[in-house]
């Protein structure tokens, strides 16, 4: 059936009842509000994919400032060089430099010549037999204490060791516990379904928050 076009265009359009018009306006307004909420929610939860390259000089200066505030047995030149090394390790393993500083603070209180009761040595408190194996993996010439008390090599070996533990346990907190207690002990706790001690990684996180 064909419609007469002239009839469609003549006369006044029928008026919608006030109730229906109000309901239509309310529905459109409601849909607009929902759309704004959805867009806002997506904007908040979408990850930021933009690359923000860290300001190397500024970050190294901040790291050096932290080292300056703490009592250490390293001279000023070595502290500045160590700040650069910490920055490089943070980039290598995608860690906040403050996290590495917190780990050093808890392990050795920034004392390069520190030796624990168990025999762990240096900034990152590495056991000699563990450090020797790490040195071999990294192509570092092993010279015993000369290697362990070299702050740059000790840092490099310690961060490499932690990265291995993170891969093994797939959990930073458990990896930190394994760094402190040893991976064999932590794995035995997991196998026996016993509670893993939490005070160590809490100390590291507390130090991280206060640096």
N, C-alpha and C positions, 0 to 999 in steps of 0.2 A: 504494500500500500504506500503510495507516495504522499508526502505531506506538502501542502501548499505553502511555499516559502513566504509569500506575502502575508498569509494569515499568521504565521509564526512571529513575524516582525511587527505586526500592528498591535495596537492596544497596550495597556500597562501590564507588566509582569505581575503574577499573583503575589500577594504579600504573604510571607511566612508567618505563621503564628508566633507571637512574642516568646512563648516558652521554648519552641523549637530553635529559634534564633539564639536565644540565650544559652541553650544547651550546646549548640554548635560552636559558639564563641568560647565557652568554657572548655570544650574538648580540644579546640585548637591551642588555647593557652596552656592546657595541661600537657599536651604533647610537646609544646615548645620547652616547657620547664623540664620534662623528662629528658629531652634531647640535650639540653644544656648540662644536666647532671651527668648523663652518660659520657659526654665529651670531656667534662671536667675530670671524671673518674679515670678515664683512659689516659688523660694527660698526666695525672698524678702517678699512675702505676706503670706506665710504659718506661722501660729503662732508657737512660740517656746514652744514645749510641755515638754521640759526638766525642771526638778525641780531644782531650785536654792535656797536652804535653806539660809535664811539670816544669816549673821554673827551676832549672838546675842550680844556678848560683844562689837564689834565695833559699832553696831547700837546704843546701849545704851550709849556708850561713846559720839557719835555724838549728840544724843538727850540731854544729860547732858551738852554738850558744848553750845547748843542753849540756854538752860535754864540759863546757866552761863552768857551769854552775855546780858541778859535782867534783868532789875531791878525787883525783886520779894520779897514778904514778907516771902518766905520759906527759912529755913536754908539750909546749904550745904548738910547735910545728907538727909533731906527730898527731896531736888532736885534730888539727885542721885536715891533715892527710887522711886520718881515720874517718872524719866526717864525709869526705869525698868517697871513701871506700864503702861506708854505710849507705850512702845514696846509691852507688852503683849496685850494691847487693839488693837494695829495695826495688830497683828497676828490674833486675835480673829475675827476682822471684815474685814480683808483683805484691810486695808488702809495703805497708806504710812505714817510712823510716822510724817513726816513733815506736812502732811495734818492736823493731830490732833493738832500739835503744832500751826499751822496757825489758827485753830479754837479757841484755847485757847487764842492766842494773840489778836484776834479780840474781843472775848467775855469779857475777864477780864484783858488783858495786863499782864498775869501771876501773878495777884494779888489774892491770895487765899481768902482774906477777902473782896473782892469786892462785893458791893451791888449796883444794878442799881436803877434808879429812880422808876421803876415799881416794885422793890422788888426781882428781880432775884439775886441769891447768888452763890458765889464760883467761881472756875476756869471756869466752863462751863456755869455759869449764869443760873441756873435752878430756876424756880418759885417754891416756897414751895409746892403748891398743886400738881404740876406735879411731883416733886421729891418724894413726899410721895407715890404716885401711883407707880412710878418706883421702889422705894425701896421695896414695897410689891411684885412686880413682880420678883425682883431679890433675894428675901429672905434676904434683909438687914434690920436690926432693925432700925426703924425710931425714931430718937431722935431730930427732928427739926433741929435747927442750928448746933448742934453737928455733925449731919450727913451731912448737906449741906457744912459745912466748913472743913470737912475731905477731903483733896484733892484727895485721892485715891478713896473714895466712890463717890465723886462728878464727877470725871472723868469716873468712871464705869457707873454711872447712865446717864451721858450726852451722852456717846457713845452708850449706849443701846437705848436711846431715838432717837438719830439720825438714828440708824439702823432701827428702827420702821418706821420712816418717809421716809426713802429710799424705804422700802418695800411698804408703802402706796402710794407714788407718783411715784415710779419707775423712778425717775430722781433725781440725786444728787443735781442739781442746785435748783430745786423746793423744795427738802427736806431741803436744807440749808435755803431757804427763810422761810419755815414753822418753822424751828427751831428758827428763829429770831422773826417772826411775830405771830407764832401760827398756827397750822394746820387748825383750824376752819376758820380763816380769809382767808387763802390761798385757801381753798376749795370753799369759797364763791366767791372769785375772779374768779376761774375757772368756776364755775357754771354760773356766770353772763358774762363770756367771757370777762373779763376785764384784762388789762395788769398786769402782776405780776412784782413787783419791783425787779430790778436786782442789785442795788448797794451793797447789803449785800454780796451776793455770789461772786461778783467781788472783794470786799475787802478781802474776805477769799482767793480767788485764787491769788490775788496780794501778800498777805502776804506769801502764800505758795511758790511763785516764788522767793521771796526775802530772805527767811530763809537760 
